[in-house]
Amino acid sequence: MALEMRGRCERCETTELPPDADARICAYECTFCVACSEALHAICPNCGGELVPRPRLLRKDPA
C-alpha cells in the first residue's frame, strides 16, 4: 500500500507540497508543511500522533 502524497498543508492550506517537497506526515498521512509542523511542535492536531518527514518520491529517469 502506497502513501497518499497529499499536495496541501492541512493547517495553512499551502499548495506548494508536490510529492518531492519537504513535508511532515503522521501515521494517518495527515500532511503539514515544515513551518506548520514546527509551530505544532511535531504533534498532529488531528490524531495527536508524531509528525515525521514524509518520504520523497524520486522520479526515475526513463531508460
C-alpha positions in Angstrom: 0.0 0.0 0.0 1.5 3.3 -1.1 1.3 6.6 0.8 -1.1 9.2 -0.3 1.1 12.1 -1.2 -1.2 15.0 -0.4 -0.2 18.3 -2.0 -1.7 20.7 0.6 -0.8 21.6 4.2 -3.8 20.8 6.4 -3.1 23.9 8.6 -2.1 26.8 6.3 -3.5 25.2 3.2 -0.4 26.0 1.1 -0.5 24.0 -2.2 3.3 24.0 -2.5 3.8 20.4 -1.5 4.4 18.3 -4.6 5.5 14.7 -4.0 9.2 15.6 -3.9 8.7 18.6 -1.4 9.8 18.6 2.2 6.7 17.9 4.3 5.7 16.2 7.5 3.1 13.4 8.0 1.6 11.4 10.8 0.6 7.7 10.8 -2.7 8.6 9.3 -1.0 10.6 6.5 -2.2 14.0 7.7 0.1 16.3 5.9 1.8 19.6 7.0 4.4 21.9 5.7 7.6 22.2 7.7 6.8 25.6 9.2 3.4 24.4 10.4 4.9 21.2 11.8 7.4 23.2 13.8 4.6 25.5 15.1 2.7 22.4 16.2 5.8 21.0 17.9 5.7 18.0 15.6 2.3 16.8 17.0 -0.6 16.1 14.7 -3.6 18.2 15.8 -6.0 15.6 14.2 -4.8 12.5 16.0 -2.1 13.5 18.4 0.5 11.4 16.6 4.1 12.4 15.8 4.8 14.4 12.6 7.8 13.0 10.8 9.5 13.7 7.5 7.5 12.4 4.6 9.5 10.2 2.3 10.3 11.8 -1.0 9.1 10.4 -4.3 12.1 10.3 -6.6 11.3 10.2 -10.2 13.2 7.6 -12.2 14.8 8.6 -15.5 13.5 6.7 -18.5 15.9 4.0 -19.6 
